[in-house]
Each structure stands twice: as C-alpha cells, then as structure tokens.
Amino acid sequence: METEEGAGGPGAPGLCCASFNQDTTSLAVGNKTGYRLFSVTSVDKLDCVYESETPDVYIVERLFSSSLVVVVSQATPRRMNVYHFKKGTEICNYSYSNNILSVRLNRQRLVVCLEESIYIHNIKDMKLLKTLLNTPANPSGLCALSINHSNSYLAYPGSATIGEIIVYDANNLSTVTMIPAHDSPLAAITFNASGTRLASASERGTVIRVFNIPEGHRLIEFRRGMKRYVNISSLSFSPDNQFLCASSNTETVHIFKLEHPTPSGEETSPSWSAYMGKVFSAASSYLPAQVSDMMNQDRAFATVRLDVFGQKNVCALAMIQKLPRLLVASSDGQLCIYNLDPHEGGECVLAKKHRLFASDKERGASEGSEPETRSARPKLPNLRGHRRHPRNHTLLCHSDRLLRGWGSEEG
C-alpha cells in the first residue's frame, strides 16, 4: 500500500506505506515522520522491533525476520537503500534512471520495478543480474515475486490495456508463460507461499481468478460483487493455501475458500451445495458464455466489515497463536486483527485493534498491558552526502561482511 498523503494529511498518523513481510510475521509501516517495523506474532501485543526517523518513506520491505530492510524515500525516489537495521548500518545503495515504484524480495532475488522497466538482483551480493527494459507502462509498479526461492517466479503486467500477466523465472532469467487473465488492466496479483498458484484481479474488481504455475491454467474464479466496480488494493493467500483474501476501497474484505480436489477414487459425502454445483455445471453448457461463467463462480466464504470507507489498506492471512487470523493495515494508521472461523466462515470477529504510530505509553494502555522497555537502537547513517549514479546503476557495497550477516532469522 502506497499513498501520496497520509489519511489525515501532513502531521497526522496516516500511513504513506504498509507491507507485510513474506511470511506475515512482520509489518513495516511508514509515514511523513519515519518508519517502524513490528513483529506480528501475538494478537494482544504488537512489538515494535525497530523505528527510524527517516522522513517521507514510501517503500519499506523487510526480508522475512532477518535484519535486512529496503527503504525508498520521497526525497530520493530513484535510490534504493539496503540496511542492516539491527546494526544501524547501510549495506549498499543503488540508483536508477527513474522513480522506484515497488520492491519485492525473497531469499534469492531482489526485484525493483520502475514504470517501464524491472531490475533483478542477486540478493546474496546485490549484483544486477537482469534488466527487463520496455515493459508495458506500469504506473503503479504492480508485480509479485514468489517467496519460495527455489522457483522465484516473478509476475508483472504484460499489457497496459488488458489483463495479461507475464510469468518470469527470476532464477533462470527466462520467460515462463503469458496468462490472458482479464479483459481489463490488472489491479492486483499475488503468489501463494509455494509459488504454485497465482491470483489476480482487474481494475473492474468484480472477479478474482486463480491460476496454476508454471502452466498458467485457470483453476477457479471468485466473484467479489456485481453491483459496482471497485479498486482492489491487495490479495493474499493463507499460509496453508486454504484461503484467499481481497481488500479494496470499500468497507468489505472478502475471504474465499480454495477447494482442493479429493484424491482419485475417494467419494465425498453428498451435500446441497455439491448437488447444486452439479446442476449448474450441467446447465452451463446450454447457456451463453457470460451466464455460464457467472454460475461457475464461487462467492465469499467469509467477510469483514471495516469501520472506514474509501481508505487504502493491505490485508494478509496468517496463523497467529495457532489460529487463523485476518490482518488489515489501513492508511488511517491502524492494524486490525480478526478471527477467522475456518469451518463456518461468515462474519469475522474483531479480536484487536492497534494504533501503529502511537507512543509506547498509548500502545501499552490500548493493549491493556505495561509498555515494553526497548533498548536504544542505533540511528541509520545520514546518506545525503553519498554520490548518486542515475545512469550506470553503480552498486555501493561497504562491506562483504555485512552481506553475510543479515541472512539468518536472528541476524
């Protein structure tokens, strides 16, 4: 989630950006006064593991639970800074020919997306491996990178006018397939944890489709709604690949259940929904294609009604304290955690609401516990004096030892 202004304007606690890490154990948020990294492993307590006073940050991405964090600020929108935040040191910085729109990470690759080009780095030494030039105009920087580093699939728009998806192998540096996903331009795409499924939504926001990877065959469709077009801001699979959530500029977050085929030879007990599904399937062959498609689309398994309307947000599904939860970070500076009933679905129950830029005292009071005492954290170096390399993409690595230090979860 990236916004030009926070929800409340300058000086307000609204967010400029918010992103969950690859396994939804951490949340990174930024506003006009700085950015923070939170550990999201408990419902009732939100631990701030790092905070910086770097202003106007609009991209913050953390690599799993390691110490590596990537930051881009509005002051230098063409420069990516990579930090070891626990040591308070810069690992390297890299400058590009145009503004950076998004950054994606896994344990093998770091991907930087500009409006008409994509840069693929080897995350072990930050060397540039591949530049994809003259990609279709992508003003929102829409792209997705599989968190499974053994395949490292990258997905990005293949057209600026229709919803084509290019799937690229970022390990072998070759194109895998092109998926004709939607009639309208893409609005959101995401991989599941294993990189074997890809979900997409178009700018219309009414239909969400899931494809298998690397083949690119359509597996299932979900209908978010029919009455109005919406701007879907985020899609996210659950860690166990059982659910898919979608948030938009409306007050409703939808959670869809991914039905998995039963093993061959096994018979499932008949149900009313299964019976009606067979009836619709049989009837669809005699109906117009548009009507047939609508009959074969599944509806939401569970929903959440947010308190706010029209604000940007990012959603994610996670297992927290051994239970499935829906997390929604919104541009008004709040993180809401909801309980999801994996068997019955329905309306999700709000379990906890956290203020992301509250002070320690305020956060402790809102959580009903004493504020945590945090040790002093080193400030990141002032980078205003560093040279910029807008043309040759020169990499500035200050120490090979730093590159080896952040790879572990504890590092």
Buried (B, 14 or more C-beta within 10 A) or exposed (E): BBBEEBBEEEEBBBBBBBBBBBBBBBBBBBBBBBBBBBBBBEBEBBBBBBBBEBBBBBBBBBBBBBBBBBBBBBEBBBBBBBBBBBBBBBBBBBBBEEBBBBBBBBBBBBBBBBBBBBBBBBBEEBEBEBEBEEBBEBEBBBBBBBBBBEBBBBBBBBBBEBBBBBBBBBBEBEEBBEBEBBEBBBBBBBBBBBBBBBBBBBBBBBBBBBBEBBEBEEBBBBBBBEEEEBBBBBBBBBBEBBBBBBBBBBEBBBBBBBEEEEEEEEEEEEEEEEEEBEEBEEEBEEEEEEEBBBBBBBEBBBBBEBEBEEBBBBBBBBBBEEEBBBBBBBBBBBBBBBBBBBEEBEEBEBBBBBBBBBEEEEBBEBBEEEEEEEEEBEEBBEBEEBEEBEEEBEBBBEEEEBBEBBBEEEB
